[in-house]
Amino acid sequence: MQRIENLLNIVRGPDTWNAIHRTRVKICGIRSLDIALVASRAGADFLGFVFVPNTRRALDENVAKEIITGFRKRCFGPHSPKA
């Protein structure tokens, strides 16, 4: 394993190994654009939405689309990526 780490450091630089293998964080139950932005600023790598009916954090698909669109516009501006 150490040999692989050394090879990666030579090819990609010393920070690549940590960037590839760091723990990722997902925040689920997002229900508004404001909460999505707060989660992102707090370091979340992924945002999750709950679509299970009759649950506390259930969200309509159209509302989720609005949150995602708003998030992309706020974070990436007019050149936001498409779904």
N, C-alpha and C positions, 0 to 999 in steps of 0.2 A: 504493500500500500504506500509506503514512504516513497518508493521509486516512482510510482504513478504521480504522487504529489509533486515530486521534483521535476518530472517531465512537464507537467502542466505549468509549473512556475516558469520553466524555460520557454515554453511555447507561447503561453498566454499572459504571463506576468504573475506576480505573487498574490494578488488579490482575487484572481479568478477562482481558485479552489474554494475559498470562503464564500464567494458570491454564488457559486453553483450549489454548494452543500449547506447553506444556512437554513435554519428553520423558517418556514413560511407561516404567516398568520392569516386566518380567514375569520371575518366577522359576519355572522349570520343574523337574519331577522331584520335586515335593513328595511325601514318603512318610509323614509323620506330622504330627499336630496341633502338636507342639512346633516342628517346622521351619517349618510354616505361620505360626505366631505370630512366630517369629524373623524370617522374611522380611518379614512385615507391619511389624513394629517397625523393621526396617532401611530401610523406605521403599518396599517393593514395591507397585505399584499393582494387579498381577494375580498370581494364583498358577496354575501349570500342573501338570497331572497327565499321566503317560505311561501309555497303555493298550495299547501295542504289545507283544504277547506275546513272551516270550523275550528281553527287553531288560533291562538292568541296573536300570533304575528303573521297570519295569512295575508297575502297581498294579491290584488288583482293583477293579471298579466299586463294590462295597459298601464297601470300605475308604475309597475316595475320598468316598463319601457320608457316612461317619462323620466323616472329617476336616472336611468342609465344615460339617456340622451342629455339631460341636464348636467350630469356628472362629467360627461365627455366634453361638453361645451365649456364648462367652468375650468376643467383641468387642461384641455388641449386647445381651446379657442376654436376659430373657424376651420382649422385643419384637423378636427377630431377624427379618429378612426371610425370606420363604419362597422356595423355588427356583422 
